[in-house]
Amino acid sequence: MLEERAAQWKEEYIRQGILIGEARGEAMLEERAAQWKEEYIRQGILIGEARGRTEGEAWGEARGLGLALRDVLEFRFGRLPVSVSSRIASLSDAAALRKLTLSAYQAESLQAFVDQLRKSDNEKMQ
């Protein structure tokens, strides 16, 4: 009878041990999942900040170059037609804006610059 009771206790203690082990394992997993979540959020924030900074710098550079280009054109040729100002404002490629600024310095007239601007547009479409 004692042997029978000891066997039952053994099985019961093993079941309890398994339940306790599973509960502890789940708790550990939940803790790790929370840590992973925090780490992934931190990584996401860093990546987002880096992308935002890069895009913001590119936008700012293009915006500044566009303003400089309009200033050069207005200084050389007077008030610009809205179509030219709008077209320059729509450009976001800093390299193209630099090239156009050099063209603005060299252009004999506003019409010559507008022709260069159209040529630049056509080259991009091809």
VMD Tcl script that builds the backbone (N, CA, C; Angstrom):
set m [mol new atoms 378]
animate dup $m
set s [atomselect $m all]
$s set {name element resname resid chain x y z} {
  {N N MET 1 A 0.807 -1.175 0.000}
  {CA C MET 1 A 0.000 0.000 0.000}
  {C C MET 1 A 0.871 1.269 0.000}
  {N N LEU 2 A 1.919 1.283 0.790}
  {CA C LEU 2 A 2.837 2.411 0.828}
  {C C LEU 2 A 3.550 2.554 -0.521}
  {N N GLU 3 A 3.905 1.431 -1.113}
  {CA C GLU 3 A 4.555 1.478 -2.422}
  {C C GLU 3 A 3.605 2.068 -3.464}
  {N N GLU 4 A 2.342 1.675 -3.373}
  {CA C GLU 4 A 1.332 2.180 -4.300}
  {C C GLU 4 A 1.170 3.692 -4.122}
  {N N ARG 5 A 1.126 4.142 -2.849}
  {CA C ARG 5 A 1.003 5.568 -2.542}
  {C C ARG 5 A 2.243 6.319 -3.044}
  {N N ALA 6 A 3.403 5.753 -2.851}
  {CA C ALA 6 A 4.650 6.387 -3.289}
  {C C ALA 6 A 4.662 6.549 -4.802}
  {N N ALA 7 A 4.163 5.567 -5.518}
  {CA C ALA 7 A 4.090 5.648 -6.981}
  {C C ALA 7 A 3.127 6.753 -7.402}
  {N N GLN 8 A 1.992 6.871 -6.700}
  {CA C GLN 8 A 1.017 7.931 -7.017}
  {C C GLN 8 A 1.622 9.305 -6.749}
  {N N TRP 9 A 2.326 9.415 -5.590}
  {CA C TRP 9 A 2.960 10.690 -5.268}
  {C C TRP 9 A 3.995 11.058 -6.327}
  {N N LYS 10 A 4.742 10.054 -6.728}
  {CA C LYS 10 A 5.770 10.283 -7.747}
  {C C LYS 10 A 5.135 10.845 -9.021}
  {N N GLU 11 A 4.064 10.202 -9.488}
  {CA C GLU 11 A 3.379 10.663 -10.704}
  {C C GLU 11 A 2.811 12.064 -10.517}
  {N N GLU 12 A 2.215 12.293 -9.334}
  {CA C GLU 12 A 1.634 13.610 -9.048}
  {C C GLU 12 A 2.720 14.684 -9.010}
  {N N TYR 13 A 3.836 14.383 -8.371}
  {CA C TYR 13 A 4.921 15.364 -8.288}
  {C C TYR 13 A 5.541 15.629 -9.668}
  {N N ILE 14 A 5.621 14.600 -10.462}
  {CA C ILE 14 A 6.123 14.771 -11.822}
  {C C ILE 14 A 5.175 15.669 -12.615}
  {N N ARG 15 A 3.849 15.437 -12.500}
  {CA C ARG 15 A 2.853 16.278 -13.183}
  {C C ARG 15 A 2.970 17.726 -12.704}
  {N N GLN 16 A 3.089 17.916 -11.399}
  {CA C GLN 16 A 3.230 19.258 -10.847}
  {C C GLN 16 A 4.522 19.918 -11.360}
  {N N GLY 17 A 5.579 19.143 -11.396}
  {CA C GLY 17 A 6.852 19.661 -11.900}
  {C C GLY 17 A 6.746 20.095 -13.358}
  {N N ILE 18 A 6.047 19.279 -14.123}
  {CA C ILE 18 A 5.856 19.621 -15.539}
  {C C ILE 18 A 5.057 20.911 -15.661}
  {N N LEU 19 A 3.968 21.025 -14.892}
  {CA C LEU 19 A 3.143 22.239 -14.938}
  {C C LEU 19 A 3.943 23.471 -14.508}
  {N N ILE 20 A 4.709 23.328 -13.425}
  {CA C ILE 20 A 5.537 24.443 -12.959}
  {C C ILE 20 A 6.578 24.799 -14.017}
  {N N GLY 21 A 7.212 23.793 -14.607}
  {CA C GLY 21 A 8.218 24.031 -15.650}
  {C C GLY 21 A 7.617 24.717 -16.864}
  {N N GLU 22 A 6.428 24.271 -17.286}
  {CA C GLU 22 A 5.767 24.904 -18.430}
  {C C GLU 22 A 5.418 26.350 -18.113}
  {N N ALA 23 A 4.912 26.604 -16.905}
  {CA C ALA 23 A 4.547 27.963 -16.515}
  {C C ALA 23 A 5.782 28.871 -16.501}
  {N N ARG 24 A 6.875 28.344 -15.932}
  {CA C ARG 24 A 8.110 29.132 -15.905}
  {C C ARG 24 A 8.637 29.377 -17.316}
  {N N GLY 25 A 8.563 28.368 -18.158}
  {CA C GLY 25 A 9.012 28.511 -19.548}
  {C C GLY 25 A 8.196 29.558 -20.295}
  {N N GLU 26 A 6.884 29.527 -20.108}
  {CA C GLU 26 A 6.016 30.519 -20.752}
  {C C GLU 26 A 6.336 31.924 -20.247}
  {N N ALA 27 A 6.564 32.044 -18.921}
  {CA C ALA 27 A 6.898 33.346 -18.351}
  {C C ALA 27 A 8.213 33.863 -18.924}
  {N N MET 28 A 9.187 32.964 -19.041}
  {CA C MET 28 A 10.478 33.357 -19.604}
  {C C MET 28 A 10.326 33.777 -21.063}
  {N N LEU 29 A 9.501 33.049 -21.803}
  {CA C LEU 29 A 9.274 33.367 -23.204}
  {C C LEU 29 A 8.586 34.721 -23.344}
  {N N GLU 30 A 7.600 34.977 -22.498}
  {CA C GLU 30 A 6.916 36.272 -22.548}
  {C C GLU 30 A 7.878 37.407 -22.213}
  {N N GLU 31 A 8.752 37.181 -21.242}
  {CA C GLU 31 A 9.743 38.186 -20.866}
  {C C GLU 31 A 10.687 38.463 -22.037}
  {N N ARG 32 A 11.160 37.394 -22.678}
  {CA C ARG 32 A 12.052 37.546 -23.842}
  {C C ARG 32 A 11.334 38.249 -24.992}
  {N N ALA 33 A 10.057 37.881 -25.183}
  {CA C ALA 33 A 9.291 38.518 -26.263}
  {C C ALA 33 A 9.173 40.015 -26.007}
  {N N ALA 34 A 8.958 40.404 -24.756}
  {CA C ALA 34 A 8.876 41.825 -24.423}
  {C C ALA 34 A 10.215 42.513 -24.681}
  {N N GLN 35 A 11.305 41.836 -24.345}
  {CA C GLN 35 A 12.633 42.409 -24.590}
  {C C GLN 35 A 12.887 42.556 -26.090}
  {N N TRP 36 A 12.511 41.525 -26.840}
  {CA C TRP 36 A 12.686 41.589 -28.304}
  {C C TRP 36 A 11.859 42.732 -28.873}
  {N N LYS 37 A 10.629 42.856 -28.405}
  {CA C LYS 37 A 9.747 43.920 -28.904}
  {C C LYS 37 A 10.388 45.280 -28.664}
  {N N GLU 38 A 10.886 45.517 -27.450}
  {CA C GLU 38 A 11.538 46.791 -27.146}
  {C C GLU 38 A 12.747 47.023 -28.042}
  {N N GLU 39 A 13.534 45.973 -28.244}
  {CA C GLU 39 A 14.726 46.104 -29.083}
  {C C GLU 39 A 14.338 46.405 -30.531}
  {N N TYR 40 A 13.335 45.715 -31.037}
  {CA C TYR 40 A 12.898 45.949 -32.417}
  {C C TYR 40 A 12.317 47.347 -32.577}
  {N N ILE 41 A 11.611 47.822 -31.575}
  {CA C ILE 41 A 11.084 49.184 -31.634}
  {C C ILE 41 A 12.234 50.186 -31.650}
  {N N ARG 42 A 13.249 49.960 -30.786}
  {CA C ARG 42 A 14.429 50.829 -30.775}
  {C C ARG 42 A 15.116 50.843 -32.141}
  {N N GLN 43 A 15.274 49.656 -32.719}
  {CA C GLN 43 A 15.908 49.572 -34.038}
  {C C GLN 43 A 15.074 50.307 -35.084}
  {N N GLY 44 A 13.764 50.135 -35.021}
  {CA C GLY 44 A 12.878 50.816 -35.969}
  {C C GLY 44 A 12.978 52.329 -35.858}
  {N N ILE 45 A 13.054 52.809 -34.631}
  {CA C ILE 45 A 13.190 54.253 -34.422}
  {C C ILE 45 A 14.504 54.754 -35.025}
  {N N LEU 46 A 15.589 54.035 -34.771}
  {CA C LEU 46 A 16.891 54.447 -35.314}
  {C C LEU 46 A 16.886 54.453 -36.837}
  {N N ILE 47 A 16.310 53.413 -37.422}
  {CA C ILE 47 A 16.243 53.341 -38.887}
  {C C ILE 47 A 15.380 54.474 -39.427}
  {N N GLY 48 A 14.233 54.701 -38.779}
  {CA C GLY 48 A 13.343 55.780 -39.217}
  {C C GLY 48 A 13.993 57.150 -39.121}
  {N N GLU 49 A 14.711 57.381 -38.016}
  {CA C GLU 49 A 15.412 58.655 -37.871}
  {C C GLU 49 A 16.473 58.830 -38.943}
  {N N ALA 50 A 17.215 57.779 -39.225}
  {CA C ALA 50 A 18.269 57.857 -40.245}
  {C C ALA 50 A 17.677 58.135 -41.619}
  {N N ARG 51 A 16.603 57.428 -41.941}
  {CA C ARG 51 A 15.955 57.659 -43.244}
  {C C ARG 51 A 15.397 59.067 -43.326}
  {N N GLY 52 A 14.754 59.501 -42.255}
  {CA C GLY 52 A 14.189 60.850 -42.239}
  {C C GLY 52 A 15.254 61.916 -42.388}
  {N N ARG 53 A 16.373 61.726 -41.703}
  {CA C ARG 53 A 17.482 62.677 -41.790}
  {C C ARG 53 A 18.011 62.726 -43.219}
  {N N THR 54 A 18.217 61.562 -43.818}
  {CA C THR 54 A 18.744 61.494 -45.180}
  {C C THR 54 A 17.794 62.163 -46.172}
  {N N GLU 55 A 16.506 61.824 -46.062}
  {CA C GLU 55 A 15.526 62.416 -46.968}
  {C C GLU 55 A 15.398 63.921 -46.738}
  {N N GLY 56 A 15.455 64.326 -45.471}
  {CA C GLY 56 A 15.359 65.750 -45.153}
  {C C GLY 56 A 16.544 66.534 -45.689}
  {N N GLU 57 A 17.732 65.965 -45.575}
  {CA C GLU 57 A 18.920 66.623 -46.108}
  {C C GLU 57 A 18.842 66.749 -47.622}
  {N N ALA 58 A 18.397 65.689 -48.276}
  {CA C ALA 58 A 18.275 65.722 -49.745}
  {C C ALA 58 A 17.235 66.759 -50.165}
  {N N TRP 59 A 16.118 66.789 -49.443}
  {CA C TRP 59 A 15.066 67.764 -49.760}
  {C C TRP 59 A 15.595 69.175 -49.552}
  {N N GLY 60 A 16.275 69.398 -48.419}
  {CA C GLY 60 A 16.811 70.722 -48.121}
  {C C GLY 60 A 17.848 71.175 -49.139}
  {N N GLU 61 A 18.700 70.238 -49.548}
  {CA C GLU 61 A 19.710 70.583 -50.556}
  {C C GLU 61 A 19.038 70.982 -51.870}
  {N N ALA 62 A 18.066 70.192 -52.305}
  {CA C ALA 62 A 17.367 70.496 -53.558}
  {C C ALA 62 A 16.608 71.821 -53.441}
  {N N ARG 63 A 15.983 72.043 -52.307}
  {CA C ARG 63 A 15.228 73.291 -52.100}
  {C C ARG 63 A 16.173 74.486 -52.160}
  {N N GLY 64 A 17.312 74.389 -51.498}
  {CA C GLY 64 A 18.287 75.478 -51.507}
  {C C GLY 64 A 18.857 75.740 -52.887}
  {N N LEU 65 A 19.163 74.665 -53.601}
  {CA C LEU 65 A 19.672 74.832 -54.966}
  {C C LEU 65 A 18.615 75.443 -55.882}
  {N N GLY 66 A 17.377 75.044 -55.696}
  {CA C GLY 66 A 16.289 75.621 -56.500}
  {C C GLY 66 A 16.136 77.113 -56.242}
  {N N LEU 67 A 16.212 77.507 -54.975}
  {CA C LEU 67 A 16.123 78.935 -54.639}
  {C C LEU 67 A 17.300 79.710 -55.222}
  {N N ALA 68 A 18.490 79.130 -55.139}
  {CA C ALA 68 A 19.673 79.780 -55.706}
  {C C ALA 68 A 19.540 79.921 -57.222}
  {N N LEU 69 A 19.034 78.881 -57.867}
  {CA C LEU 69 A 18.844 78.933 -59.319}
  {C C LEU 69 A 17.865 80.039 -59.699}
  {N N ARG 70 A 16.755 80.125 -58.978}
  {CA C ARG 70 A 15.792 81.201 -59.275}
  {C C ARG 70 A 16.412 82.578 -59.028}
  {N N ASP 71 A 17.211 82.700 -57.954}
  {CA C ASP 71 A 17.871 83.982 -57.673}
  {C C ASP 71 A 18.810 84.380 -58.805}
  {N N VAL 72 A 19.590 83.419 -59.299}
  {CA C VAL 72 A 20.512 83.711 -60.400}
  {C C VAL 72 A 19.733 84.165 -61.634}
  {N N LEU 73 A 18.687 83.430 -61.946}
  {CA C LEU 73 A 17.884 83.781 -63.134}
  {C C LEU 73 A 17.228 85.148 -62.985}
  {N N GLU 74 A 16.674 85.424 -61.811}
  {CA C GLU 74 A 16.030 86.732 -61.595}
  {C C GLU 74 A 17.053 87.868 -61.619}
  {N N PHE 75 A 18.237 87.622 -61.081}
  {CA C PHE 75 A 19.278 88.642 -61.100}
  {C C PHE 75 A 19.699 88.955 -62.534}
  {N N ARG 76 A 19.813 87.892 -63.328}
  {CA C ARG 76 A 20.289 88.085 -64.705}
  {C C ARG 76 A 19.199 88.572 -65.652}
  {N N PHE 77 A 17.965 88.026 -65.487}
  {CA C PHE 77 A 16.954 88.265 -66.511}
  {C C PHE 77 A 15.683 88.943 -65.993}
  {N N GLY 78 A 15.632 89.255 -64.743}
  {CA C GLY 78 A 14.441 89.917 -64.199}
  {C C GLY 78 A 13.407 88.889 -63.732}
  {N N ARG 79 A 12.219 89.391 -63.513}
  {CA C ARG 79 A 11.127 88.554 -62.990}
  {C C ARG 79 A 10.885 87.337 -63.896}
  {N N LEU 80 A 10.750 86.169 -63.253}
  {CA C LEU 80 A 10.586 84.920 -64.001}
  {C C LEU 80 A 9.111 84.622 -64.249}
  {N N PRO 81 A 8.819 84.041 -65.405}
  {CA C PRO 81 A 7.448 83.567 -65.638}
  {C C PRO 81 A 7.105 82.486 -64.605}
  {N N VAL 82 A 5.844 82.405 -64.255}
  {CA C VAL 82 A 5.385 81.415 -63.285}
  {C C VAL 82 A 5.729 80.008 -63.742}
  {N N SER 83 A 5.637 79.760 -65.034}
  {CA C SER 83 A 5.930 78.414 -65.547}
  {C C SER 83 A 7.373 78.003 -65.246}
  {N N VAL 84 A 8.310 78.948 -65.350}
  {CA C VAL 84 A 9.714 78.638 -65.076}
  {C C VAL 84 A 9.916 78.433 -63.567}
  {N N SER 85 A 9.354 79.321 -62.750}
  {CA C SER 85 A 9.470 79.176 -61.292}
  {C C SER 85 A 8.862 77.868 -60.815}
  {N N SER 86 A 7.710 77.539 -61.364}
  {CA C SER 86 A 7.038 76.293 -60.968}
  {C C SER 86 A 7.853 75.077 -61.377}
  {N N ARG 87 A 8.404 75.137 -62.568}
  {CA C ARG 87 A 9.201 74.000 -63.048}
  {C C ARG 87 A 10.427 73.799 -62.174}
  {N N ILE 88 A 11.089 74.874 -61.815}
  {CA C ILE 88 A 12.270 74.768 -60.953}
  {C C ILE 88 A 11.862 74.229 -59.578}
  {N N ALA 89 A 10.750 74.717 -59.058}
  {CA C ALA 89 A 10.273 74.270 -57.737}
  {C C ALA 89 A 9.936 72.786 -57.734}
  {N N SER 90 A 9.573 72.248 -58.887}
  {CA C SER 90 A 9.188 70.829 -58.955}
  {C C SER 90 A 10.389 69.886 -59.013}
  {N N LEU 91 A 11.579 70.438 -59.246}
  {CA C LEU 91 A 12.780 69.600 -59.357}
  {C C LEU 91 A 13.279 69.183 -57.971}
  {N N SER 92 A 13.688 67.926 -57.863}
  {CA C SER 92 A 14.192 67.436 -56.580}
  {C C SER 92 A 15.567 66.772 -56.709}
  {N N ASP 93 A 16.112 66.753 -57.897}
  {CA C ASP 93 A 17.418 66.140 -58.142}
  {C C ASP 93 A 18.503 67.209 -57.989}
  {N N ALA 94 A 19.285 67.114 -56.923}
  {CA C ALA 94 A 20.302 68.123 -56.633}
  {C C ALA 94 A 21.328 68.235 -57.752}
  {N N ALA 95 A 21.727 67.115 -58.323}
  {CA C ALA 95 A 22.722 67.153 -59.396}
  {C C ALA 95 A 22.177 67.902 -60.611}
  {N N ALA 96 A 20.927 67.656 -60.947}
  {CA C ALA 96 A 20.310 68.353 -62.082}
  {C C ALA 96 A 20.194 69.849 -61.785}
  {N N LEU 97 A 19.859 70.199 -60.552}
  {CA C LEU 97 A 19.746 71.615 -60.192}
  {C C LEU 97 A 21.102 72.316 -60.242}
  {N N ARG 98 A 22.158 71.628 -59.841}
  {CA C ARG 98 A 23.506 72.208 -59.947}
  {C C ARG 98 A 23.860 72.475 -61.418}
  {N N LYS 99 A 23.564 71.489 -62.255}
  {CA C LYS 99 A 23.861 71.617 -63.682}
  {C C LYS 99 A 23.063 72.781 -64.293}
  {N N LEU 100 A 21.795 72.888 -63.891}
  {CA C LEU 100 A 20.967 73.982 -64.405}
  {C C LEU 100 A 21.451 75.338 -63.901}
  {N N THR 101 A 21.973 75.384 -62.690}
  {CA C THR 101 A 22.500 76.647 -62.164}
  {C C THR 101 A 23.701 77.103 -62.994}
  {N N LEU 102 A 24.569 76.156 -63.351}
  {CA C LEU 102 A 25.681 76.510 -64.235}
  {C C LEU 102 A 25.166 76.988 -65.591}
  {N N SER 103 A 24.119 76.343 -66.089}
  {CA C SER 103 A 23.512 76.773 -67.360}
  {C C SER 103 A 22.947 78.187 -67.232}
  {N N ALA 104 A 22.366 78.493 -66.056}
  {CA C ALA 104 A 21.802 79.823 -65.842}
  {C C ALA 104 A 22.888 80.894 -65.879}
  {N N TYR 105 A 24.065 80.592 -65.354}
  {CA C TYR 105 A 25.179 81.551 -65.409}
  {C C TYR 105 A 25.645 81.784 -66.843}
  {N N GLN 106 A 25.582 80.735 -67.665}
  {CA C GLN 106 A 26.126 80.811 -69.015}
  {C C GLN 106 A 25.096 81.209 -70.073}
  {N N ALA 107 A 23.815 81.115 -69.726}
  {CA C ALA 107 A 22.769 81.365 -70.730}
  {C C ALA 107 A 22.814 82.810 -71.227}
  {N N GLU 108 A 22.629 82.966 -72.552}
  {CA C GLU 108 A 22.628 84.299 -73.151}
  {C C GLU 108 A 21.320 85.028 -72.887}
  {N N SER 109 A 20.246 84.239 -72.671}
  {CA C SER 109 A 18.933 84.839 -72.423}
  {C C SER 109 A 18.105 83.867 -71.592}
  {N N LEU 110 A 16.982 84.368 -71.104}
  {CA C LEU 110 A 16.085 83.492 -70.358}
  {C C LEU 110 A 15.558 82.394 -71.276}
  {N N GLN 111 A 15.279 82.751 -72.530}
  {CA C GLN 111 A 14.781 81.748 -73.473}
  {C C GLN 111 A 15.820 80.651 -73.715}
  {N N ALA 112 A 17.089 81.016 -73.763}
  {CA C ALA 112 A 18.146 80.006 -73.929}
  {C C ALA 112 A 18.170 79.069 -72.723}
  {N N PHE 113 A 17.964 79.620 -71.525}
  {CA C PHE 113 A 17.912 78.771 -70.337}
  {C C PHE 113 A 16.689 77.852 -70.381}
  {N N VAL 114 A 15.535 78.397 -70.765}
  {CA C VAL 114 A 14.307 77.585 -70.850}
  {C C VAL 114 A 14.508 76.460 -71.858}
  {N N ASP 115 A 15.181 76.754 -72.954}
  {CA C ASP 115 A 15.481 75.699 -73.931}
  {C C ASP 115 A 16.352 74.609 -73.301}
  {N N GLN 116 A 17.343 75.022 -72.508}
  {CA C GLN 116 A 18.209 74.061 -71.817}
  {C C GLN 116 A 17.388 73.246 -70.814}
  {N N LEU 117 A 16.462 73.889 -70.134}
  {CA C LEU 117 A 15.596 73.209 -69.174}
  {C C LEU 117 A 14.742 72.157 -69.884}
  {N N ARG 118 A 14.191 72.521 -71.031}
  {CA C ARG 118 A 13.394 71.556 -71.818}
  {C C ARG 118 A 14.261 70.403 -72.300}
  {N N LYS 119 A 15.461 70.737 -72.761}
  {CA C LYS 119 A 16.395 69.696 -73.217}
  {C C LYS 119 A 16.693 68.735 -72.083}
  {N N SER 120 A 16.899 69.263 -70.896}
  {CA C SER 120 A 17.169 68.440 -69.719}
  {C C SER 120 A 15.974 67.529 -69.423}
  {N N ASP 121 A 14.762 68.069 -69.535}
  {CA C ASP 121 A 13.539 67.256 -69.326}
  {C C ASP 121 A 13.449 66.141 -70.336}
  {N N ASN 122 A 13.728 66.460 -71.604}
  {CA C ASN 122 A 13.651 65.451 -72.672}
  {C C ASN 122 A 14.681 64.342 -72.479}
  {N N GLU 123 A 15.873 64.698 -72.033}
  {CA C GLU 123 A 16.923 63.687 -71.791}
  {C C GLU 123 A 16.508 62.715 -70.693}
  {N N LYS 124 A 15.809 63.206 -69.694}
  {CA C LYS 124 A 15.356 62.328 -68.607}
  {C C LYS 124 A 14.261 61.389 -69.062}
  {N N MET 125 A 13.458 61.820 -70.038}
  {CA C MET 125 A 12.353 60.988 -70.510}
  {C C MET 125 A 12.843 59.846 -71.402}
  {N N GLN 126 A 14.004 60.003 -71.984}
  {CA C GLN 126 A 14.504 58.981 -72.914}
  {C C GLN 126 A 15.195 57.868 -72.218}
}
mol reanalyze $m
mol bondsrecalc $m
mol representation Tube
mol addrep $m
